[in-house]
């Protein structure tokens, strides 16, 4: 069975919501919630946080020690290099990529995508965001370790910031598979980029507490909370070309 290593990219710098990865939610940091969800999936052979060498990210290193999760440090802008460095230190057959601004990750979806990856021989990349039916903030992607190293050789510009984007924008070079789940809940926004996002996420954790909430349960609750859903409905997601 493929050895999948989870890598969580996390840093304190954010143009729209600085320090978001260490903000507290129901007694646990945002990063801590991502780490817990990844662990609860039960499919990862190892888990490591990839942060930068910037002095501000010393705080991320301290939090990783508190969470008892290894931490790798690399270039602030070359996130792809950071991932390859983390993979060198924690070898595996594939990498599950997580971002530390997704505190509402569903461990069941992580498990599902890992099962799909392992069931299809020769896959280079699998993701839930190629044809989006999930809310932003609960997506899962897994890339073959050899494919990740190929990206390290091939990718330039914004593709080095987004880590895997060169793979799914060059399907003629990589064997790519999209996973879609029904019903379509892509109208929900559960990621953490702005103060509007923070207001919604905090309301969710205030209601459910310090637990990983299955997406179906969360979506059913939000269906009855139109004012909450409206909080970040107008937030524009940055384009790939924007860092």
Residue frames as a rotation matrix with the C-alpha (Angstrom) as fourth column:
UNK 1
0.576 0.817 0.000 0.00
0.817 -0.576 0.000 0.00
0.000 0.000 -1.000 0.00
UNK 2
0.109 -0.544 0.832 1.30
0.450 -0.720 -0.529 3.46
0.886 0.432 0.166 -0.93
UNK 3
-0.176 -0.265 -0.948 2.99
0.965 -0.239 -0.113 5.33
-0.196 -0.934 0.297 1.87
UNK 4
0.303 0.384 0.872 1.26
0.567 -0.808 0.159 8.74
0.766 0.447 -0.463 1.89
UNK 5
-0.544 -0.526 -0.654 2.96
0.836 -0.413 -0.363 11.60
-0.079 -0.743 0.664 3.73
UNK 6
0.623 0.768 0.152 0.84
0.765 -0.638 0.086 14.57
0.163 0.063 -0.985 4.69
UNK 7
-0.629 -0.774 -0.065 2.46
0.775 -0.620 -0.119 17.99
0.052 -0.125 0.991 4.32
UNK 8
0.552 0.796 -0.247 0.74
0.823 -0.567 0.014 21.08
-0.129 -0.211 -0.969 5.74
UNK 9
-0.401 -0.666 0.629 1.97
0.681 -0.676 -0.282 24.40
0.613 0.316 0.725 4.41
UNK 10
0.674 0.585 -0.450 1.76
0.728 -0.425 0.538 27.08
0.123 -0.691 -0.713 7.09
UNK 11
-0.551 -0.829 0.092 3.19
0.753 -0.542 -0.373 30.52
0.359 -0.136 0.923 7.62
UNK 12
-0.242 0.422 -0.874 2.30
0.737 -0.505 -0.448 33.63
-0.631 -0.752 -0.189 9.57
UNK 13
-0.823 -0.130 -0.553 2.44
-0.183 -0.861 0.475 35.99
-0.537 0.492 0.685 6.58
UNK 14
-0.272 0.772 0.575 -0.88
0.942 0.337 -0.006 36.63
-0.198 0.539 -0.818 4.82
UNK 15
-0.893 -0.126 0.431 -1.80
0.282 -0.904 0.320 39.74
0.350 0.407 0.844 2.88
UNK 16
-0.210 0.923 0.324 -5.46
-0.215 -0.367 0.905 39.59
0.954 0.120 0.275 3.90
UNK 17
0.836 0.516 0.187 -5.39
-0.314 0.170 0.934 37.89
0.450 -0.839 0.304 7.32
UNK 18
-0.117 -0.993 -0.013 -1.92
-0.529 0.073 -0.845 37.94
0.841 -0.092 -0.534 8.94
UNK 19
-0.770 -0.352 0.532 -1.25
-0.633 0.309 -0.710 35.33
0.085 -0.883 -0.461 11.61
UNK 20
0.158 0.981 -0.111 -4.40
-0.941 0.184 0.284 33.38
0.299 0.059 0.953 10.73
UNK 21
0.068 -0.119 -0.991 -2.80
-0.199 0.971 -0.130 29.94
0.978 0.206 0.043 11.13
UNK 22
-0.753 -0.391 -0.529 -2.31
0.414 0.344 -0.843 30.43
0.511 -0.854 -0.097 14.87
UNK 23
-0.464 0.679 0.569 -5.63
-0.745 -0.647 0.164 32.09
0.479 -0.348 0.806 15.67
UNK 24
-0.948 0.099 0.302 -7.57
-0.141 0.720 -0.679 30.19
-0.285 -0.686 -0.669 18.36
UNK 25
-0.281 0.898 -0.338 -10.78
-0.707 0.044 0.705 28.32
0.648 0.438 0.623 17.54
UNK 26
0.745 0.666 -0.036 -12.64
-0.441 0.532 0.723 26.61
0.501 -0.523 0.690 20.39
UNK 27
0.747 -0.469 0.471 -9.41
-0.444 0.175 0.879 26.21
-0.494 -0.866 -0.078 22.35
UNK 28
0.247 -0.671 0.699 -7.24
0.624 0.662 0.415 24.93
-0.741 0.334 0.582 19.47
UNK 29
-0.357 -0.431 -0.829 -5.19
-0.330 -0.772 0.544 26.82
-0.874 0.467 0.133 16.90
UNK 30
0.596 0.512 -0.618 -6.26
-0.727 0.019 -0.686 26.85
-0.340 0.859 0.384 13.24
UNK 31
-0.167 -0.752 -0.638 -3.09
-0.853 0.434 -0.289 24.88
0.494 0.496 -0.714 12.44
UNK 32
-0.797 -0.130 0.589 -3.90
-0.508 0.672 -0.539 22.48
-0.326 -0.729 -0.602 15.27
UNK 33
0.211 0.949 0.235 -7.30
-0.469 0.309 -0.827 21.75
-0.857 0.064 0.510 13.76
UNK 34
0.526 -0.092 -0.845 -5.75
-0.829 0.168 -0.534 21.00
0.191 0.981 0.012 10.36
UNK 35
-0.575 -0.812 -0.105 -3.17
-0.734 0.568 -0.373 18.69
0.362 -0.138 -0.922 11.94
UNK 36
-0.542 0.423 0.726 -5.89
-0.459 0.574 -0.678 16.89
-0.704 -0.701 -0.117 13.92
UNK 37
0.548 0.807 -0.220 -8.11
-0.615 0.209 -0.761 16.34
-0.568 0.552 0.611 10.88
UNK 38
0.196 -0.567 -0.800 -5.17
-0.851 0.306 -0.426 14.98
0.487 0.764 -0.423 8.89
UNK 39
-0.806 -0.528 0.268 -4.31
-0.586 0.647 -0.488 12.58
0.084 -0.550 -0.831 11.71
UNK 40
-0.260 0.796 0.546 -7.92
-0.507 0.369 -0.779 11.52
-0.822 -0.479 0.308 12.21
UNK 41
0.326 0.366 -0.872 -8.12
-0.945 0.156 -0.288 10.42
0.031 0.917 0.397 8.57
UNK 42
0.471 -0.182 0.863 -6.01
-0.368 0.849 0.380 7.41
-0.802 -0.497 0.332 9.50
UNK 43
0.941 -0.040 0.335 -4.43
0.308 0.509 -0.804 7.18
-0.138 0.860 0.492 6.03
UNK 44
0.695 -0.704 0.146 -1.15
-0.510 -0.626 -0.590 9.04
0.507 0.335 -0.794 6.53
UNK 45
0.543 -0.609 -0.578 2.13
0.646 0.743 -0.175 7.25
0.536 -0.279 0.797 7.26
UNK 46
-0.452 -0.690 -0.565 3.67
0.873 -0.471 -0.124 10.55
-0.181 -0.550 0.816 8.39
UNK 47
0.694 0.636 0.338 2.70
0.668 -0.744 0.030 14.20
0.270 0.205 -0.941 8.80
UNK 48
-0.366 -0.851 -0.377 4.93
0.890 -0.438 0.126 17.26
-0.273 -0.289 0.918 8.65
UNK 49
0.768 0.524 -0.368 4.37
0.424 -0.847 -0.321 21.02
-0.480 0.091 -0.872 8.63
UNK 50
-0.134 -0.782 0.608 6.28
0.986 -0.168 0.002 22.98
0.101 0.600 0.794 5.97
UNK 51
0.813 0.345 -0.468 6.89
0.430 -0.899 0.085 26.57
-0.391 -0.271 -0.879 7.04
UNK 52
0.727 -0.531 0.435 9.34
0.195 -0.448 -0.872 29.25
0.658 0.719 -0.223 5.97
UNK 53
-0.085 -0.871 -0.484 12.69
0.938 0.094 -0.334 30.44
0.337 -0.482 0.809 7.29
UNK 54
-0.057 0.137 0.989 11.22
-0.002 -0.991 0.137 33.91
0.998 0.006 0.057 8.00
UNK 55
-0.933 -0.355 0.060 11.65
-0.040 -0.064 -0.997 34.99
0.358 -0.933 0.045 11.66
UNK 56
-0.340 0.882 0.325 7.88
-0.935 -0.353 -0.020 35.48
0.097 -0.311 0.945 11.96
UNK 57
0.428 0.538 -0.726 7.46
-0.545 0.795 0.266 31.74
0.720 0.282 0.634 11.37
UNK 58
-0.784 -0.620 -0.032 9.41
-0.273 0.390 -0.880 30.87
0.558 -0.681 -0.475 14.50
UNK 59
-0.440 0.707 0.554 5.96
-0.835 -0.094 -0.543 30.96
-0.332 -0.701 0.631 16.11
UNK 60
0.524 0.591 -0.613 4.80
-0.786 0.613 -0.081 28.19
0.328 0.524 0.786 13.75
UNK 61
-0.223 -0.712 -0.666 7.80
-0.213 0.702 -0.679 26.07
0.951 -0.010 -0.309 14.81
UNK 62
-0.869 -0.059 0.491 6.87
-0.490 -0.034 -0.871 26.57
0.068 -0.998 0.001 18.46
UNK 63
0.082 0.982 0.169 3.27
-0.951 0.128 -0.280 25.53
-0.297 -0.138 0.945 17.77
UNK 64
0.365 -0.013 -0.931 4.46
-0.561 0.795 -0.231 22.43
0.743 0.606 0.283 15.88
UNK 65
-0.722 -0.665 -0.189 6.49
-0.197 0.460 -0.866 21.40
0.663 -0.588 -0.464 18.93
UNK 66
-0.630 0.563 0.535 3.39
-0.703 -0.121 -0.701 21.85
-0.330 -0.818 0.471 21.09
UNK 67
0.442 0.847 -0.295 1.35
-0.886 0.359 -0.294 19.74
-0.143 0.391 0.909 18.64
UNK 68
-0.026 -0.589 0.808 4.10
-0.293 0.777 0.557 17.11
-0.956 -0.222 -0.193 18.50
UNK 69
0.863 0.236 0.446 4.31
0.361 0.328 -0.873 17.32
-0.352 0.915 0.197 14.70
UNK 70
-0.134 -0.982 0.130 7.62
0.819 -0.036 0.573 17.60
-0.559 0.183 0.809 12.79
UNK 71
0.804 0.338 -0.490 8.39
0.078 -0.876 -0.477 20.89
-0.590 0.345 -0.730 11.07
UNK 72
-0.051 -0.801 0.597 10.48
0.958 0.130 0.256 21.61
-0.283 0.585 0.760 7.97
UNK 73
0.462 0.144 -0.875 11.58
0.098 -0.989 -0.111 25.14
-0.881 -0.035 -0.471 7.05
UNK 74
-0.226 -0.506 0.832 12.31
0.919 0.173 0.354 26.39
-0.323 0.845 0.426 3.54
UNK 75
-0.937 -0.239 0.253 11.98
0.326 -0.860 0.394 29.40
0.123 0.451 0.884 1.22
UNK 76
-0.558 0.755 -0.343 9.08
0.009 -0.409 -0.913 31.74
-0.830 -0.512 0.221 1.91
UNK 77
0.012 0.583 -0.813 8.05
-0.819 -0.460 -0.343 32.15
-0.574 0.670 0.471 -1.74
UNK 78
-0.373 -0.191 -0.908 9.14
-0.755 0.631 0.178 28.82
0.539 0.752 -0.380 -3.24
UNK 79
0.168 0.548 0.820 6.57
-0.921 0.384 -0.068 26.59
-0.352 -0.743 0.569 -1.55
UNK 80
0.873 0.108 -0.476 7.27
-0.350 0.818 -0.457 23.76
0.340 0.566 0.751 -3.98
UNK 81
-0.096 -0.979 -0.178 10.89
-0.279 0.198 -0.939 23.67
0.955 -0.040 -0.293 -2.82
UNK 82
-0.385 0.052 0.921 9.62
-0.921 -0.093 -0.379 23.61
0.066 -0.994 0.084 0.76
UNK 83
0.658 0.723 0.210 7.46
-0.722 0.685 -0.095 20.56
-0.212 -0.089 0.973 -0.03
UNK 84
0.645 -0.486 -0.589 10.31
-0.122 0.696 -0.708 18.67
0.754 0.529 0.390 -1.70
UNK 85
-0.431 -0.817 0.384 12.54
-0.522 -0.122 -0.844 19.43
0.736 -0.564 -0.374 1.28
UNK 86
-0.066 0.506 0.860 9.86
-0.965 0.187 -0.184 18.12
-0.254 -0.842 0.476 3.65
UNK 87
0.889 0.390 -0.240 9.50
-0.450 0.840 -0.302 14.99
0.084 0.376 0.923 1.50
UNK 88
0.136 -0.926 -0.353 13.28
-0.288 0.305 -0.908 14.47
0.948 0.225 -0.225 1.55
UNK 89
-0.644 -0.400 0.652 13.17
-0.689 -0.068 -0.722 14.55
0.333 -0.914 -0.231 5.36
UNK 90
-0.306 0.648 0.697 10.02
-0.495 0.517 -0.698 12.40
-0.813 -0.559 0.163 5.58
UNK 91
-0.877 -0.199 -0.438 10.09
-0.479 0.276 0.834 10.02
-0.046 0.940 -0.337 2.59
UNK 92
-0.128 0.862 0.491 6.96
-0.151 0.472 -0.869 8.56
-0.980 -0.186 0.070 1.08
UNK 93
-0.563 0.022 0.826 5.41
0.727 0.489 0.482 7.29
-0.393 0.872 -0.291 -2.15
UNK 94
-0.092 0.619 0.780 2.95
0.681 -0.533 0.503 10.19
0.727 0.578 -0.372 -2.35
UNK 95
-0.952 -0.202 -0.231 2.16
0.306 -0.692 -0.654 13.51
-0.028 -0.693 0.720 -0.70
UNK 96
0.180 0.983 0.042 -1.22
0.943 -0.185 0.277 14.69
0.280 -0.011 -0.960 0.56
UNK 97
-0.767 -0.495 0.408 -1.06
0.423 -0.868 -0.259 18.48
0.483 -0.027 0.875 0.43
UNK 98
0.328 0.827 -0.456 -2.89
0.938 -0.226 0.264 20.54
0.115 -0.515 -0.850 3.04
UNK 99
-0.372 -0.393 0.841 -2.95
0.210 -0.918 -0.336 24.27
0.904 0.051 0.424 3.70
UNK 100
-0.732 -0.058 -0.679 -3.12
0.670 0.119 -0.732 25.62
0.123 -0.991 -0.048 7.23
UNK 101
-0.867 0.494 -0.065 -6.04
-0.470 -0.855 -0.221 27.94
-0.164 -0.161 0.973 6.47
UNK 102
-0.246 0.782 -0.572 -8.59
-0.481 0.414 0.773 25.10
0.841 0.466 0.275 6.28
UNK 103
-0.819 -0.182 0.544 -9.67
-0.573 0.208 -0.793 24.48
0.031 -0.961 -0.274 9.91
UNK 104
0.096 0.935 0.341 -12.91
-0.809 0.272 -0.520 22.74
-0.579 -0.226 0.783 8.85
UNK 105
-0.511 -0.396 -0.763 -11.26
-0.777 0.593 0.213 19.85
0.368 0.701 -0.611 6.98
UNK 106
0.585 0.744 0.324 -13.28
-0.803 0.587 0.103 16.62
-0.113 -0.320 0.941 7.04
UNK 107
-0.355 -0.802 0.481 -11.15
-0.702 0.568 0.429 13.52
-0.617 -0.186 -0.765 7.84
UNK 108
0.202 0.512 0.835 -13.61
0.185 0.817 -0.546 11.32
-0.962 0.265 0.070 5.92
UNK 109
0.964 0.125 -0.235 -12.94
-0.186 -0.316 -0.930 13.21
-0.191 0.941 -0.281 2.69
UNK 110
0.087 -0.994 -0.072 -9.19
-0.984 -0.097 0.152 12.84
-0.158 0.058 -0.986 3.19
UNK 111
-0.343 -0.172 0.923 -9.73
-0.300 0.952 0.066 9.09
-0.890 -0.255 -0.378 3.64
UNK 112
0.644 0.682 0.346 -11.92
0.156 0.325 -0.933 8.87
-0.749 0.655 0.103 0.54
UNK 113
0.798 -0.376 -0.471 -9.37
-0.603 -0.468 -0.646 10.62
0.022 0.800 -0.600 -1.71
UNK 114
-0.254 -0.912 0.322 -6.57
-0.900 0.345 0.267 8.42
-0.355 -0.222 -0.908 -0.36
UNK 115
-0.030 0.332 0.943 -8.65
0.007 0.943 -0.332 5.34
-1.000 -0.003 -0.031 -1.14
UNK 116
0.925 0.375 -0.063 -9.20
-0.030 -0.093 -0.995 6.57
-0.379 0.922 -0.075 -4.70
UNK 117
0.397 -0.859 -0.325 -5.50
-0.918 -0.373 -0.134 7.32
-0.006 0.351 -0.936 -5.15
UNK 118
-0.443 -0.617 0.651 -4.53
-0.665 0.713 0.223 3.85
-0.601 -0.334 -0.726 -3.97
UNK 119
0.195 0.644 0.739 -7.19
0.073 0.742 -0.666 2.16
-0.978 0.184 0.098 -6.12
UNK 120
0.984 0.168 -0.054 -6.05
-0.024 -0.173 -0.985 3.61
-0.175 0.970 -0.166 -9.47
UNK 121
0.338 -0.924 0.181 -2.60
0.700 0.375 0.608 2.37
-0.629 -0.078 0.773 -10.55
UNK 122
-0.298 -0.650 0.699 -0.24
0.954 -0.236 0.187 4.87
0.043 0.722 0.690 -12.14
UNK 123
0.758 0.609 0.235 -1.97
0.590 -0.793 0.154 8.04
0.280 0.022 -0.960 -10.98
UNK 124
-0.416 -0.868 0.271 0.22
0.638 -0.491 -0.593 11.13
0.648 -0.074 0.758 -10.73
UNK 125
-0.988 0.099 0.121 -2.32
-0.150 -0.818 -0.555 13.43
0.043 -0.566 0.823 -9.14
UNK 126
-0.277 0.952 -0.133 -5.84
0.755 0.301 0.583 13.26
0.594 0.061 -0.802 -7.70
UNK 127
-0.996 -0.040 -0.085 -7.85
0.081 -0.820 -0.566 16.19
-0.047 -0.571 0.820 -6.36
UNK 128
-0.206 0.974 -0.090 -11.37
0.887 0.147 -0.438 17.22
-0.413 -0.170 -0.895 -5.39
UNK 129
0.058 0.214 -0.975 -10.92
0.110 -0.972 -0.207 20.70
-0.992 -0.096 -0.080 -6.90
UNK 130
-0.900 -0.385 0.204 -10.50
0.222 -0.003 0.975 19.90
-0.375 0.923 0.088 -10.62
UNK 131
-0.431 0.866 0.255 -14.28
0.121 -0.224 0.967 19.86
0.894 0.448 -0.009 -11.08
UNK 132
-0.960 -0.167 0.224 -15.38
-0.173 -0.275 -0.946 21.57
0.220 -0.947 0.235 -7.89
UNK 133
0.042 0.983 -0.178 -18.38
0.135 0.171 0.976 20.28
0.990 -0.065 -0.126 -5.96
UNK 134
0.129 -0.087 -0.988 -16.92
0.973 0.203 0.110 20.78
0.191 -0.975 0.110 -2.47
UNK 135
0.990 0.139 -0.030 -16.70
0.142 -0.950 0.277 24.06
0.010 -0.278 -0.960 -0.57
UNK 136
0.183 -0.954 0.239 -13.35
-0.085 -0.257 -0.963 25.81
0.979 0.156 -0.128 -0.60
UNK 137
-0.034 -0.275 0.961 -11.63
-0.956 -0.270 -0.111 24.79
0.290 -0.923 -0.254 2.61
UNK 138
0.376 0.159 0.913 -12.29
-0.559 0.824 0.087 21.05
-0.738 -0.543 0.399 2.54
UNK 139
0.770 -0.129 -0.624 -10.50
-0.560 0.331 -0.759 20.09
0.304 0.935 0.183 -0.68
UNK 140
0.460 -0.651 0.604 -7.99
-0.193 0.590 0.784 17.24
-0.867 -0.477 0.146 -0.67
UNK 141
0.777 -0.279 -0.564 -5.21
-0.569 0.070 -0.819 16.55
0.268 0.958 -0.104 -3.17
UNK 142
0.532 -0.632 0.564 -2.60
-0.053 0.639 0.767 13.80
-0.845 -0.438 0.306 -3.39
UNK 143
0.709 -0.385 -0.591 0.40
-0.690 -0.209 -0.692 13.78
0.143 0.899 -0.414 -5.71
UNK 144
0.873 -0.464 -0.152 2.81
0.449 0.885 -0.126 10.97
0.192 0.041 0.980 -6.49
UNK 145
0.580 -0.704 -0.411 6.26
0.181 -0.381 0.907 11.64
-0.795 -0.600 -0.093 -5.01
UNK 146
-0.347 -0.720 0.600 7.97
0.768 0.148 0.623 11.21
-0.538 0.677 0.502 -8.39
UNK 147
0.218 0.522 0.824 5.51
0.865 -0.495 0.085 13.64
0.452 0.694 -0.560 -9.97
UNK 148
0.939 0.098 -0.329 6.19
0.275 -0.787 0.552 16.18
-0.205 -0.609 -0.766 -7.22
UNK 149
0.084 -0.985 -0.153 9.92
0.307 -0.121 0.944 15.95
-0.948 -0.127 0.292 -7.93
UNK 150
-0.303 -0.108 0.947 9.21
0.952 -0.002 0.305 16.38
-0.031 0.994 0.104 -11.65
UNK 151
0.737 0.613 0.284 7.29
0.600 -0.787 0.143 19.56
0.311 0.065 -0.948 -10.84
UNK 152
0.647 -0.564 -0.513 10.30
0.237 -0.490 0.839 20.78
-0.724 -0.664 -0.184 -8.90
UNK 153
-0.423 -0.837 0.347 12.33
0.581 0.043 0.813 20.51
-0.695 0.546 0.468 -12.10
UNK 154
-0.441 0.309 0.843 9.68
0.872 -0.073 0.483 21.90
0.211 0.948 -0.237 -14.47
UNK 155
0.498 0.863 -0.084 7.60
0.857 -0.475 0.202 24.48
0.134 -0.173 -0.976 -12.66
UNK 156
-0.727 -0.653 0.212 8.29
0.615 -0.757 -0.223 28.22
0.306 -0.032 0.951 -12.71
UNK 157
-0.670 0.418 0.613 6.62
-0.273 -0.907 0.320 31.39
0.690 0.047 0.722 -11.46
UNK 158
-0.134 0.714 0.688 3.28
-0.974 -0.223 0.041 31.06
0.182 -0.664 0.725 -9.69
UNK 159
0.563 0.329 -0.758 3.36
-0.301 0.936 0.182 27.27
0.769 0.126 0.626 -10.09
UNK 160
-0.412 -0.776 -0.477 6.10
0.291 0.384 -0.876 27.19
0.863 -0.500 0.068 -7.44
UNK 161
-0.757 0.261 0.599 3.80
-0.628 -0.546 -0.555 29.00
0.182 -0.796 0.577 -5.01
UNK 162
0.207 0.972 0.115 0.79
-0.978 0.205 0.031 26.75
0.007 -0.119 0.993 -5.63
UNK 163
-0.277 -0.515 0.812 2.89
-0.646 0.725 0.239 23.55
-0.711 -0.458 -0.533 -5.51
UNK 164
-0.402 0.171 0.899 0.71
0.344 0.939 -0.024 21.21
-0.848 0.300 -0.436 -7.60
UNK 165
0.383 0.741 -0.552 -0.81
-0.227 -0.503 -0.834 23.58
-0.895 0.445 -0.025 -10.16
UNK 166
-0.329 -0.554 -0.765 1.69
-0.896 -0.074 0.439 22.72
-0.300 0.829 -0.471 -12.91
UNK 167
-0.918 -0.015 0.395 0.47
0.028 0.994 0.104 19.11
-0.395 0.106 -0.913 -12.78
UNK 168
-0.168 0.949 0.265 -3.25
0.636 0.310 -0.707 19.78
-0.753 0.050 -0.656 -13.21
UNK 169
0.518 0.305 -0.799 -2.70
-0.367 -0.764 -0.530 22.50
-0.773 0.568 -0.284 -15.82
UNK 170
-0.247 -0.609 -0.754 -0.52
-0.969 0.150 0.196 20.12
-0.007 0.779 -0.627 -17.87
UNK 171
0.395 0.498 0.772 -2.63
-0.555 0.799 -0.231 16.94
-0.732 -0.337 0.592 -18.08
UNK 172
0.854 -0.159 -0.495 -0.73
-0.397 0.415 -0.819 15.96
0.335 0.896 0.292 -21.23
UNK 173
-0.151 -0.988 -0.043 2.32
-0.585 0.124 -0.801 15.36
0.797 -0.095 -0.597 -19.00
UNK 174
-0.896 -0.140 0.421 0.69
-0.442 0.354 -0.824 13.94
-0.034 -0.925 -0.379 -15.87
UNK 175
-0.523 0.746 -0.413 -2.03
0.357 0.632 0.688 11.39
0.774 0.212 -0.597 -15.24
UNK 176
-0.935 0.208 0.288 -4.62
-0.348 -0.696 -0.628 13.47
0.070 -0.687 0.723 -13.40
UNK 177
-0.468 0.827 -0.311 -7.93
0.634 0.559 0.534 12.41
0.616 0.052 -0.786 -11.84
UNK 178
-0.685 0.350 0.639 -10.69
-0.552 -0.822 -0.142 14.57
0.476 -0.450 0.756 -10.42
UNK 179
-0.730 0.491 -0.476 -12.95
0.657 0.697 -0.289 13.36
0.190 -0.523 -0.831 -7.62
UNK 180
-0.614 0.605 0.507 -16.42
-0.474 -0.797 0.376 14.87
0.631 -0.010 0.775 -7.32
UNK 181
-0.867 0.389 -0.311 -18.86
0.491 0.563 -0.665 14.37
-0.083 -0.729 -0.679 -4.48
UNK 182
-0.392 0.823 0.411 -22.59
-0.005 -0.448 0.894 14.98
0.920 0.348 0.180 -4.54
UNK 183
0.694 0.617 0.373 -24.56
0.713 -0.514 -0.477 17.00
-0.103 0.597 -0.796 -3.72
UNK 184
-0.090 -0.696 0.712 -22.80
0.675 -0.568 -0.470 20.08
0.732 0.439 0.521 -5.09
UNK 185
0.687 0.255 -0.681 -21.84
0.707 -0.452 0.544 22.29
-0.169 -0.855 -0.490 -2.14
UNK 186
-0.238 -0.901 0.362 -19.39
0.954 -0.287 -0.085 24.51
0.181 0.325 0.928 -4.01
UNK 187
0.307 0.408 0.860 -21.42
0.264 -0.904 0.335 27.61
0.914 0.124 -0.385 -3.10
UNK 188
0.975 0.010 -0.224 -20.14
0.223 -0.140 0.965 27.35
-0.022 -0.990 -0.138 0.49
UNK 189
0.281 -0.920 0.274 -16.84
-0.157 -0.326 -0.932 28.95
0.947 0.219 -0.237 1.46
UNK 190
0.982 0.108 -0.152 -15.15
0.106 0.344 0.933 27.30
0.153 -0.933 0.326 4.45
UNK 191
0.119 -0.993 -0.002 -11.57
0.843 0.102 -0.528 28.46
0.524 0.061 0.849 3.98
UNK 192
0.658 0.040 -0.752 -9.86
0.623 -0.590 0.514 31.23
-0.423 -0.806 -0.413 5.96
UNK 193
-0.172 -0.711 0.682 -8.53
0.939 -0.327 -0.105 34.16
0.298 0.622 0.724 3.92
UNK 194
-0.466 0.120 0.876 -10.38
0.025 -0.988 0.149 37.21
0.884 0.092 0.458 5.21
UNK 195
-0.934 0.187 0.305 -12.09
-0.344 -0.240 -0.908 38.63
-0.097 -0.953 0.288 8.29
UNK 196
0.012 0.979 -0.202 -15.43
-0.996 0.031 0.089 37.66
0.093 0.200 0.975 6.72
UNK 197
0.084 -0.083 -0.993 -14.21
-0.232 0.968 -0.100 34.05
0.969 0.238 0.062 6.48
UNK 198
-0.859 -0.497 -0.123 -13.05
0.027 0.196 -0.980 34.25
0.511 -0.845 -0.155 10.10
UNK 199
-0.552 0.720 0.422 -16.49
-0.826 -0.400 -0.398 35.35
-0.118 -0.568 0.815 11.26
UNK 200
0.414 0.725 -0.550 -18.13
-0.786 0.590 0.186 32.33
0.459 0.355 0.814 9.61
UNK 201
-0.091 -0.524 -0.847 -15.52
0.017 0.849 -0.528 29.81
0.996 -0.063 -0.068 10.75
UNK 202
-0.926 -0.273 0.259 -15.63
-0.222 -0.160 -0.962 31.11
0.304 -0.949 0.088 14.30
UNK 203
-0.139 0.956 0.259 -19.42
-0.990 -0.125 -0.070 30.83
-0.035 -0.266 0.963 14.34
UNK 204
0.405 0.228 -0.886 -19.12
-0.448 0.894 0.025 27.21
0.797 0.387 0.464 13.19
UNK 205
-0.422 -0.656 -0.626 -16.63
0.245 0.583 -0.775 26.28
0.873 -0.480 -0.085 15.90
UNK 206
-0.784 0.252 0.567 -18.60
-0.611 -0.477 -0.632 28.21
0.112 -0.842 0.528 18.54
UNK 207
0.240 0.969 -0.055 -21.59
-0.958 0.245 0.150 26.01
0.159 0.017 0.987 17.65
UNK 208
0.705 0.070 -0.706 -19.91
-0.221 0.967 -0.125 22.61
0.674 0.244 0.697 17.21
UNK 209
0.839 -0.428 0.336 -16.97
-0.354 0.039 0.935 23.00
-0.413 -0.903 -0.118 19.59
UNK 210
-0.023 -0.985 -0.171 -13.52
-0.932 -0.041 0.361 21.45
-0.362 0.167 -0.917 19.39
UNK 211
0.075 0.085 0.994 -14.31
0.134 0.986 -0.095 18.56
-0.988 0.140 0.062 17.03
UNK 212
-0.937 -0.258 -0.233 -13.85
-0.220 -0.080 0.972 17.72
-0.270 0.963 0.018 13.36
UNK 213
-0.078 0.997 0.010 -17.31
-0.375 -0.020 -0.927 18.11
-0.924 -0.076 0.375 11.83
UNK 214
-0.431 0.005 0.903 -18.38
0.696 0.638 0.329 15.91
-0.574 0.770 -0.278 8.86
UNK 215
-0.997 -0.027 -0.075 -19.13
-0.026 -0.783 0.622 18.10
-0.076 0.622 0.779 5.86
UNK 216
-0.470 0.883 -0.006 -22.69
0.406 0.222 0.886 16.78
0.784 0.414 -0.463 5.46
UNK 217
0.103 0.481 -0.870 -23.52
0.994 -0.030 0.101 17.68
0.023 -0.876 -0.482 9.07
UNK 218
-0.568 -0.405 -0.716 -21.91
0.464 -0.876 0.128 21.11
-0.680 -0.260 0.686 8.73
UNK 219
-0.972 0.199 0.123 -23.65
0.022 -0.445 0.895 21.85
0.232 0.873 0.428 5.42
UNK 220
-0.184 0.954 -0.235 -27.04
0.734 0.292 0.613 20.80
0.654 -0.060 -0.754 6.83
UNK 221
0.027 0.140 -0.990 -26.58
0.898 -0.439 -0.038 23.21
-0.440 -0.888 -0.137 9.75
UNK 222
-0.781 -0.407 -0.474 -25.43
0.188 -0.877 0.443 26.07
-0.596 0.257 0.761 7.51
UNK 223
-0.704 0.589 0.397 -28.47
0.523 0.052 0.851 25.51
0.481 0.807 -0.344 5.27
UNK 224
0.364 0.881 -0.302 -30.53
0.853 -0.186 0.488 26.95
0.374 -0.435 -0.819 8.13
UNK 225
0.220 -0.396 -0.891 -28.14
0.619 -0.649 0.442 29.85
-0.754 -0.649 0.102 8.72
UNK 226
0.558 0.035 0.829 -28.53
0.802 -0.278 -0.529 32.21
0.212 0.960 -0.183 5.71
UNK 227
0.969 -0.212 0.127 -27.03
-0.236 -0.948 0.212 35.17
0.075 -0.236 -0.969 7.58
UNK 228
0.380 -0.870 0.314 -23.88
-0.163 0.271 0.949 33.18
-0.911 -0.412 -0.038 8.31
UNK 229
0.190 -0.286 0.939 -23.56
0.837 0.547 -0.003 31.96
-0.513 0.787 0.343 4.74
UNK 230
0.823 0.216 0.525 -23.87
0.493 -0.730 -0.473 35.54
0.282 0.648 -0.707 3.52
UNK 231
0.759 -0.532 -0.374 -20.91
0.043 -0.533 0.845 36.70
-0.649 -0.658 -0.381 5.64
UNK 232
-0.245 -0.958 -0.151 -18.27
-0.251 -0.087 0.964 35.60
-0.937 0.274 -0.219 3.12
UNK 233
0.403 0.493 0.771 -20.38
0.568 0.525 -0.634 34.89
-0.717 0.694 -0.069 0.05
UNK 234
0.999 0.049 -0.008 -18.85
0.026 -0.664 -0.747 37.90
-0.042 0.746 -0.665 -1.73
UNK 235
0.338 -0.941 0.000 -15.20
-0.392 -0.141 0.909 37.10
-0.856 -0.307 -0.416 -1.00
UNK 236
0.805 -0.121 -0.581 -13.22
-0.566 0.140 -0.813 36.73
0.180 0.983 0.045 -4.21
UNK 237
0.712 -0.603 0.359 -10.80
0.335 0.742 0.581 33.82
-0.617 -0.293 0.730 -4.40
UNK 238
0.124 -0.758 -0.640 -7.38
-0.627 -0.560 0.542 34.83
-0.769 0.334 -0.545 -5.71
UNK 239
0.884 0.084 -0.459 -6.48
-0.446 0.443 -0.778 33.59
0.138 0.893 0.429 -9.18
UNK 240
0.789 -0.615 0.014 -3.63
0.605 0.780 0.163 31.12
-0.111 -0.120 0.987 -9.61
UNK 241
0.199 -0.758 0.621 -1.43
0.657 -0.367 -0.658 33.86
0.727 0.539 0.425 -10.99
UNK 242
0.425 -0.003 0.905 -1.84
-0.486 -0.844 0.226 35.92
0.764 -0.536 -0.360 -7.83
UNK 243
-0.476 -0.660 -0.582 0.53
0.216 0.554 -0.804 35.10
0.853 -0.508 -0.121 -4.98
